Amino acid sequence: MRIEFPNSAREDFHWDGPVLRIGSAPDNDLILASHQAGAYHLRIQLDRRGWVLQMLPQGNRIYVNARPVREKALLRPGDILSVGDCRMLLRADEEPAHSLPVTVPAEGRCTVALRAVAGPLSGRVLPLQDKLELGPHGGIPLELPQGETASLVLFWREGQLMLEGGQQSTRYPLRVNGVPVTQAALRPGDQVGLGMHRFVVDAPGLEPEPEIPQPAPEPLHLPEEDAGPRGEVWWLIATAAVLALGIAVALLVRF
C-alpha cells in the first residue's frame, strides 16, 4: 500500500504489513497530528476481501470518498481517506503499465460497465459497447470544482479494454487505482478516478473462468469385497464346508 497526502508537503507513506494502525499516539504505524486524529483512531487490515478499515473507539470524523464511515468500510486503491482535515490518497503499489494485460476476443466479450461509486454520478451504471466517452462532448458531463473541464474515453483495442484521457485538467489528473495516467489498459475491479468522481470497472467478461476439478476415478474392486473384508469371506466358506461335512456324517450314522 502507498499513501499520498494531496496538497501537502508530507512524503508518501509505504506500508506492506497485514495491519496498519493510524492515530496521533507515537506507537502507531502512521502518526497524524493530535488535532487531526485520536490517539488510536483507525486500523486498516488486509484480508481476503482486500483492505478493510475499522474505526477504533477513539476515532471520529472518518470519511471515504466524502462518505462518513460509521464502523467499517472496504477500501479500494484510488480511494480518498479523510481523517479530520488530513486527506490521504490510497494507491496501488503496482503501476497500471506494469500489470499483465487481459485480452478478450471480440466474440467472447460480455457486458462491461463503469459503476459510479462516488461523486455526482454516484449510483449510476454506464454500459460500454464499443466506446464510452465522458465529458463535454460525450453526453455525460464530469463536473469538477471551479468550473474546470476534463474528459475520458473507454474503448476496445486489440481485445483489451483501454482508458484514455481526452481533455486534461491541470489540478485533477486522471487516475487508475490512484496512479496518474494518460492511457492505461483496464482490468476487472480497477478504480478510475477524476476529481471527486470514482468509477469501478465491472467486467465479468474479462475474468478468467474458474477451472472445474474432475472427480477422482473410483478404485477398482472385486464383487466379494462389497460383502466384507477378505478374511470374512474365507471364514464363511470354511463354515459352510464344516456344516456340509457334519450333515453328511449324520446321514451316514443314521443309515
NURO-253334 format. One record per atom (N, C-alpha, C): residue in one letter; x, y, z. Coordinates in steps of 0.001 Angstrom, whole numbers, padded with zeros to 6 digits, always signed. Each point is the difference from the previous one (the first is absolute). Last residue first. Example, Ala and Ser with C-alpha at 12.3 -4.5 7.8 and 13.67 -1.06 7.14 Angstrom:
2
S+012850-002250+007080/S+000820+001190+000060/S-000770+001090+000730/A+000290-005720-000070/A-000890+001190+000000/A+000900+001200+000000/
% end
This chain:
255
F-028152-094132+008696/F-000325-001128-000868/F+001014-001105+000107/R+000441+003843+002688/R-001425-000316+000082/R-000311-001205-000837/V+004356+001919-000116/V-000238-000690+001272/V-001443-000457+000101/L+001236+002606-003775/L+000633-001311-000040/L-000292-000791+001288/L-001497+004476-000267/L-000781-000855-000881/L+000581-001408-000058/A+002360+003327+002379/A-001255-000338+000678/A-000856-000930-000827/V+003958+001721-001880/V+000304-000993+001039/V-001288-000425+000710/A-000349+003518-003161/A+000307-001277-000662/A+000265-001105+001007/I-000657+004379+001562/I-001263-000552-000493/I+000237-001354-000651/G+003787+002410+001400/G-000770-000468+001146/G-001297-000651-000434/L+002699+002123-003265/L+000606-001246+000470/L-000787-000587+001166/A-001321+004192-001640/A-000311-001044-000984/A+000569-001344+000432/L+001017+003777+002629/L-001400-000362+000125/L-000381-001112-000969/V+004318+001817-000310/V-000142-000784+001231/V-001460-000438+000184/A+000978+002898-003606/A+000567-001339-000223/A-000164-000894+001226/A-001338+004537+000267/A-000920-000766-000848/A+000523-001410-000233/T+002766+002983+002322/T-001170-000364+000813/T-000991-000841-000805/A+003753+001860-002226/A+000405-001092+000896/A-001175-000467+000847/I-000679+003722-002799/I+000187-001216-000807/I+000351-001185+000892/L-000349+004246+001999/L-001310-000500-000397/L+000123-001285-000806/W+003957+002244+001190/W-000622-000590+001195/W-001384-000541-000344/W+002359+002381-003319/W+000544-001344+000192/W-000598-000677+001239/V-001269+004470-000840/V-000483-000865-001082/V+000507-001418+000190/E+001537+003431+002918/E-001373-000391+000311/E-000555-000920-001067/G+004291+002007-000529/G+000024-001109+000963/G-001401-000497+000326/R+000545+003863-002813/R+000394-001242-000688/R-000015-001187+000959/P-003363+004066+001025/P+001442-000191-000140/P+000315-001350-000598/G-004754+001558-001307/G+000746+000172+001235/G+001471-000178-000247/A-003524+000178-003391/A-000636-000778+001064/A+000708+000178+001333/D+001549+001929-004155/D-001163+000726+000492/D-000651-000724+001169/E+003634-001848-002448/E+000467+000977+000973/E-001165+000814+000564/E-000480-003282-003478/E-000017-000575+001339/E+000493+000993+001055/P-000032+001159-004710/P-001342-000050+000610/P+000011-000536+001410/L+004369+002558-001767/L-000700-001233-000341/L-001359-000027+000682/H+002739+004541-001607/H-000045-000986+001068/H-000845-001184-000466/L+002516+005220-001495/L-000553-001283-000423/L+000007-000980+001163/P-000372+005520+000511/P+000918-001144-000046/P-000707-001278-000425/E-001445+005020-001644/E-000257-000940+001090/E+000954-001189-000109/P+001157+005098-001718/P-000576-001287-000417/P-000171-000937+001180/A-000314+005425+000459/A+001008-001066+000022/A-000640-001320-000416/P-001810+004840-001782/P-000098-000922+001141/P+001031-001110-000110/Q+000826+004995-001958/Q-000561-001276-000408/Q-000088-000930+001202/P-000189+005584+000010/P+000818-001194+000250/P-000719-001269-000423/I-000347+005057-001996/I-000845-000957+000703/I+000816-001277+000228/E+001418+005436-000672/E+000187-001382-000445/E-000857-000922+000860/P-001072+005320-001182/P+000577-000928+000976/P+000105-001408-000575/E+000357+004585-002929/E-000990-000969+000459/E+000644-000980+000976/P+001598+005197-000742/P+000245-001379-000439/P-001046-000946+000568/E-001014+005228-001104/E+000445-000869+001084/E+000263-001403-000532/L-001788+003715-002534/L+001457-000017+000062/L+000531-000906+001093/G-004705+000823-000774/G+000545-000670-001177/G+001511-000062-000021/P-002565+002338+003406/P+000044-001459+000189/P+000567-000738-001197/A+000193+005020+001904/A+000279-000662-001279/A+000076-001506+000194/D-000597+005193+002391/D-000691-001289+000100/D+000124-000686-001351/V+002639+004228+002625/V-000180-000747-001244/V-000651-001337+000314/V-000385+004857+002691/V+000566-001341+000081/V-000332-000743-001286/F+000480+005496+001587/F-000704-001023-000772/F+000742-001321+000175/R-000416+005465+002077/R+000611-001314+000139/R-000874-001003-000752/H+000827+005817+000751/H-000645-001135-000656/H+000806-001284+000243/M+001219+004587+001293/M-000805-000699+000997/M-000697-001234-000571/G+004093+001403-002721/G-000580+000909+000974/G-000751-000771+001066/L+000978-003264-003063/L+000220+001315-000601/L-000681+001027+000898/G+001313-005789-000416/G-000310+001193+000762/G+000323+001259-000784/V-000865-005788-000158/V+000366+001165-000798/V-000442+001235+000772/Q+001122-005438+001235/Q-000747+001211+000320/Q+000570+001168-000799/D-000259-005775-000591/D+000774+001238+000034/D-000912+001175+000348/G-001539-004597-000725/G+000213+000485+001350/G+000842+001246+000096/P+000630-003054-004285/P-001186-000008+000871/P+000349+000467+001411/R+003066+001989-003758/R-000298-001347+000429/R-001253+000037+000877/L+002716+003330-004069/L-000769-000217+001220/L-000227-001483+000256/A+003824+003411-002555/A-000854-001166-000228/A-000671-000346+001331/A+001746+005082-001459/A+000262-001231+000746/A-000946-001083-000464/Q+001838+005659-000439/Q-000585-001139-000691/Q+000372-001252+000765/T+000994+004089+001850/T-000625+000607-001174/T-000668-001067-000850/V+001105+000289+005611/V+000230-000610-001313/V-000546+000943-001071/P+001155-000588+005839/P-000311+000858-001157/P+000374-000682-001313/V-001541-002577+004551/V+001217+000347-000728/V-000363+000887-001190/G-003205-002131+003066/G+000737+001051+000679/G+001241+000482-000719/N-003043-003289-001775/N+000451-000522+001288/N+000914+000986+000720/V-000678+001946-004263/V-000457-001387+000074/V+000613-000605+001256/R-001073+005401-002019/R+000723-001013+000782/R-000645-001373-000171/L+000404+005560-001980/L-000689-001284-000133/L+000843-001062+000701/P+000336+005198+001598/P+000436-000960-001016/P-000883-001236-000015/Y-000466+005188+001622/Y-000615-001288+000292/Y+000397-001013-001079/R+001531+004562-000085/R-000088-000237+001442/R-000498-001393+000345/T+000433+001561-004551/T+001308+000200+000622/T-000025-000348+001486/S-003010-002220-004018/S-000092+001034+001027/S+001354+000112+000684/Q-001554-001858-005210/Q+000643-000184+001288/Q-000250+001185+000919/Q-002409-002668-004418/Q+000304+001332+000510/Q+000503-000127+001436/G-000128-004357-001549/G-000168+000925-001119/G+000436+001380+000430/G+001374-005208+001674/G-000425+001330+000386/G-000101+000890-001224/E-000618-005521+000417/E+000838+001085-000509/E-000575+001335+000456/L-000209-005889+000451/L-000441+001291+000534/L+000957+001066-000502/M-001508-005445-001552/M+000937+001112+000154/M-000698+001224+000586/L-000283-005709-000769/L-000814+001140+000403/L+000935+001140+000368/Q+001017-004147-003598/Q+000223+000541+001333/Q-000915+001192+000251/G+000392-002511-004228/G-000507-000880+001041/G+000210+000484+001413/E+001321+002581-003861/E+000665-001303-000074/E-000392-000898+001169/R-002072+004258+000872/R+001093+000019-000965/R+000747-001323+000091/W-004786+002984+001827/W+000683-001273-000208/W+001108+000195-001032/F-002043+003822+003594/F-000205-000622-001302/F+000778-001309-000048/L-001430+004859+003093/L+000310-001423+000062/L-000321-000612-001352/V+001115+005297+002050/V-000665-000886-000940/V+000480-001421+000240/L-000329+005478+002305/L+000665-001291-000101/L-000805-000879-000941/S+000722+005638+001820/S-000740-001082-000658/S+000835-001269+000034/A-000737+005456+002325/A+000870-001114-000376/A-000859-001063-000648/T-000010+005483+002371/T-000589-001049-000841/T+001047-001050-000318/E-001234+004230+003960/E+000950-000685-000884/E-000719-001087-000780/G-001825+003172+003502/G-000331+000044-001415/G+000991-000658-000935/Q+000034+000086+004951/Q+000478+001242-000602/Q-000171+000013-001523/P-000376-004865+001940/P-000042+001283+000708/P+000565+001141-000843/L-002337-004125-002496/L+001212+000193+000786/L-000081+001354+000696/E-003242-003915-002982/E+000109+001254+000728/E+001276+000007+000835/L-001574-002551-004510/L+000770-000273+001199/L+000218+001321+000732/P-003905-001977-003868/P+000983+000969+000487/P+000697-000486+001269/I-002297-002377-004322/I-000038-000181+001449/I+001052+000932+000593/G-000541-000028-004652/G-001385-000125+000417/G-000167-000215+001490/G+004127+000829-002697/G-000445-001383+000081/G-001432-000181+000425/H+003009+004027-000435/H-000474-000447-001305/H-000554-001429+000031/P+001727+002269+003989/P-000806+001003-000708/P-000598-000497-001302/G+001186-003912+003272/G+000568+001331-000076/G-000872+000930-000813/L+000942-005531-000110/L-000556+000851+001039/L+000698+001352-000073/E-000854-004808-003191/E+000707+001267+000220/E-000747+000819+001043/L+000544-005270-002350/L-000719+000778+000999/L+000819+001247+000300/K-000500-004513-003802/K+000685+001194+000473/K-000904+000717+000999/D-001141-004274-001880/D+001281+000175-000686/D+000795+001160+000587/Q-003429-001323+002951/Q-000090-000923-001138/Q+001338+000051-000741/L-001778+001233+005280/L+000938+000216-001102/L-000253-001033-001073/P-002916+002476+004470/P+000437-001156-000803/P+000928+000421-001129/L-001188+002011+004994/L+000163+000470-001371/L+000519-001149-000853/V-002684+001121+004928/V+000783-001021-000693/V+000022+000376-001477/R-000924+002811+005027/R-000293-000296-001401/R+000928-001095-000519/G+000314+001880+004448/G-001177-000844-000137/G-000340-000358-001425/S+002779+004445+000967/S-000037-001178+000868/S-001325-000746-000132/L+001929+004194-002114/L-000650-001088-000749/L-000182-001259+000833/P+002198+004017+001716/P-001357+000364-000432/P-000737-001104-000739/G+003843-001704+003302/G-000106+001170-000866/G-001432+000260-000426/A+001910-004993+001064/A+000136+001258+000726/A-000079+001145-000996/V-000541-004499-001391/V-000085-000273+001431/V+000172+001258+000839/A-001321-002018-005304/A+000386+001193+000751/A-000227-000253+001491/R+001068-003372-004224/R-000944+000196+001098/R+000487+001168+000848/L+000637-002020-005302/L+000585+000797+001070/L-001083+000210+001051/A+000422-004278-003647/A-000625+001255+000419/A+000887+000700+001006/V-000820-004534-003749/V+000969+000768+000771/V-000630+001339+000328/T-001489-005293-001943/T-000353+001372+000347/T+001089+000614+000872/C+001827-003808-002962/C-001268+000104+000722/C-000254+001466+000314/R+003109-002832-003917/R-000205+001103+000938/R-001383-000085+000656/G+002157-002879-003517/G-000114-000461+001379/G-000249+001105+001006/E+000724+000476-004840/E-001195-000832+000158/E-000183-000475+001440/A+003836+002648-001223/A-001233+000772-000182/A-001241-000846+000249/P+004524-001307+002591/P-000434+000091-001400/P-001357+000674-000104/V+003631+001004+003906/V-001228-000759-000234/V-000367+000113-001471/T+004300+000957+003881/T-000469+000085-001379/T-001194-000919-000184/V+003273+002657+003925/V-001084-000974-000151/V-000588+000195-001382/P+005139+001200+002457/P-001205+000356-000769/P-000998-001149-000035/L+003548+001239+004026/L-000132-000905-001134/L-001276+000329-000761/S+002645+003832+002736/S-000940-001103+000201/S-000062-000866-001257/H+002484+004180+000550/H+000730-001232+000285/H-000920-001194+000218/A-001523+004532-000791/A+000740-000408-001194/A+000737-001310+000210/P-002402+002163+003610/P-000874-000651-000987/P+000752-000503-001230/E+002531+000261+004723/E-000445+000953-001010/E-000902-000719-001005/E+000704-001483+005236/E+000367-000301-001386/E-000564+001050-000937/D-000878+000157+004683/D+001458-000019-000132/D+000423-000160-001452/A-004630+002474+001449/A+000542-001345-000182/A+001514+000095-000128/R-002857+003713+002786/R+000498-000378-001322/R+000453-001445+000000/L-003062+004095+002864/L+000515-001365+000007/L+000392-000402-001417/L-000413+004894+002660/L-000352-000706-001229/L+000663-001366+000028/M-001557+003910+003876/M+000958-001020-000419/M-000537-000717-001238/R-000663+004718+003465/R-000510-000778-001131/R+001101-000936-000482/C-001447+003066+004679/C+001066-000701-000734/C-000633-000862-001088/D-002290+002634+003482/D+000312+000767-001207/D+001156-000593-000778/G-002796-003258+002901/G+000093+001410+000346/G+000209+000811-001267/V+000549-004123-001656/V-000022-000097+001460/V+000214+001415+000528/S-001147-002760-004960/S+000103+001271+000722/S-000151-000266+001490/L+001150-002635-005027/L-000322-000197+001405/L+000246+001314+000734/I-000825-001880-005322/I+000469+001112+000820/I-000503-000229+001426/D+001015-003715-004246/D-000900+000666+000936/D+000706+001164+000689/G+002144-003121-003035/G-000614+001156-000638/G-000972+000733+000895/P+000861-005185+000700/P+001022+000937-000480/P-000648+001116-000811/R-003091-002167+003647/R+000575-000348-001295/R+001161+000938-000293/L-003150-001915+004627/L+000758+000999-000748/L+000507-000575-001308/L-004149-000772+003872/L+000898-000711-000895/L+000659+001023-000913/A-002046+000642+005190/A-000135+000321-001421/A+001019-000821-000773/K-002607+000857+005358/K+000950-000645-000895/K-000251+000454-001425/E-002111+002385+003641/E+000714-001056+000731/E+001086-000628-000859/R-002433+003949-001383/R-000568-000190+001332/R+000796-001005+000820/V+001066+003629-004200/V+000144-001396+000402/V-000514-000124+001427/P-001053+003749-004270/P+000412-000319+001373/P+000050-001507+000242/R+001032+002614-004712/R-001112-000663+000679/R+000444-000409+001397/A+002841+002045-003451/A-000965+000984+000518/A-001224-000646+000648/N+003742-002652-001471/N-000599+000654-001175/N-001177+000883+000412/V+001198-002111+004015/V+000581-000653-001176/V-000727+000533-001219/Y+000822+001624+005536/Y-000757+000008-001246/Y+000794-000755-001064/I-000396+001183+005725/I+000703-000751-001044/I-000896-000045-001228/R-000536+001916+004851/R+000219+000800-001203/R+000925-000730-000988/N+000647-002048+004600/N-001191+000708-000454/N+000388+000785-001241/G+002140-003869+004048/G-000087+000584-001332/G-001315+000728-000238/Q+001610-002711+003886/Q+000354+001416+000061/Q-000164+000706-001342/P-000917-004760+000473/P-000869+000764+000913/P+000321+001495+000061/L+001221-002405-004581/L+000261-000368+001377/L-000818+000891+000933/M-000683-001744-005372/M+000092+001139+000908/M+000208-000517+001421/Q+001353-002378-004792/Q-000812-000134+001197/Q+000232+001212+000901/L+000799-001956-005476/L+000180+001045+001005/L-000937-000267+001168/V+002315-003185-004028/V-001198+000255+000800/V+000345+001030+001079/W+001903-002206-005018/W+000295+000879+001136/W-001299+000327+000724/G-000188-004480-002638/G+000820+001155-000334/G+000325+000792+001249/R-002283-004354-000296/R-000826+000969-000727/R+000808+001188-000485/R+001892-003489+002732/R-000326-000554-001310/R-000848+000951-000841/D+002832+002482+003624/D-000521-001362+000053/D-000383-000433-001403/L+002640+004245+003074/L-000084-000718-001273/L-000541-001392+000242/Q-000608+004916+002777/Q+000462-001385+000033/Q-000206-000650-001356/I+000159+004983+002971/I-000245-000567-001327/I+000636-001378-000033/R-001840+003771+004000/R+000885-001101-000405/R-000417-000456-001390/L-000508+004710+003583/L-000544-001015-000906/L+001056-001044-000318/H+000485+003376+003588/H-001179+000464-000731/H-000634-001087-000859/Y+003114+001229+004413/Y-000098-001218-000824/Y-001304+000139-000772/A+001199+003841+002184/A+001235-000742+000264/A+000056-001286-000837/G-002989+003672-002190/G+000137-000456+001370/G+001276-000809+000166/A-000361+003864-003830/A-000417-001367+000325/A+000141-000253+001484/Q+000855+004343-002028/Q-000608-000713-001125/Q-000615-001330+000412/H+002532+002999+002860/H-001247+000674-000336/H-000719-000667-001177/S+004252-001584+001527/S-001006-000233+001046/S-001314+000706-000301/A+003255-001751-003985/A+000012+001025+001033/A-001139-000228+000984/L+001959-004315-002476/L-000603+001261-000408/L+000076+000996+001160/I+002523-004934-001668/I-000305+000947+001057/I-000532+001296-000608/L+000613-005545-001098/L-000101+001289-000675/L-000510+001009+001022/D+000886-004081+001797/D+000834-000164-001195/D+000038+001282-000823/N-000631+000129+005424/N-000741-000367-001213/N+000978-000182-001157/D+001103+001513+004562/D+000222-001406-000342/D-000882-000469-001151/P-000082+004534+001981/P+001288-000269-000666/P+000238-001450-000371/A-004899+002575+000092/A+000937-000559+000972/A+001291-000418-000705/S-003943+001653-002313/S+000961+001012+000427/S+000987-000514+001034/G-002364-003043-004033/G-000447+000821+001121/G+001080+000987+000375/I-000899-004984-002919/I+000095+001438-000247/I-000572+000747+001197/R+001917-005213-001875/R-000643+000745+001077/R+000261+001492-000209/L-000011-004880-003029/L+000515+001367+000076/L-000810+000752+001058/V+001179-005461-001720/V-000826+000921+000779/V+000699+001353+000054/P+001938-003661-002449/P-001416-000407-000020/P-000928+000971+000722/G+004663+001711-002474/G-000392-000952+001026/G-001472-000351-000073/D+002819+003255-002589/D-000220-001320-000606/D-000354-001053+001040/W+000509+005790-001223/W-000296-001011+001014/W-000290-001323-000688/H+001727+005646-000655/H-000065-001356-000548/H-000223-000987+001141/F-000676+005632-001215/F+000188-001012+001040/F-000179-001379-000633/D+001477+005342-001807/D-000848-001185-000096/D+000366-000993+001093/E+001012+005134+001055/E+000424-001032-000942/E-000981-001167+000015/R-001208+005289+001077/R+000376-001258+000642/R+000330-001055-001048/A-001688+004585-000634/A+001431-000243-000218/A+000460-001320+000611/S-005034+001248-002086/S+000785+000040+001231/S+001461-000283-000340/N-004071-000420-002869/N+000132+001400+000411/N+000727+000139+001337/P-001320-004912-000593/P-000211+001055-000995/P+000090+001400+000616/F+002129-004759+001307/F-000665+001070+000736/F-000185+001170-000955/E+000672-005754-000505/E+000400+001359-000329/E-000802+000983+000847/I+001428-005526+000305/I-000921+001073+000363/I+000627+001335-000376/R+000307-005709-001110/R+000686+001288-000030/R-001032+001091+000257/M+000732-005794+000516/M-000847+001183+000000/M+000889+001241+000000/
% end
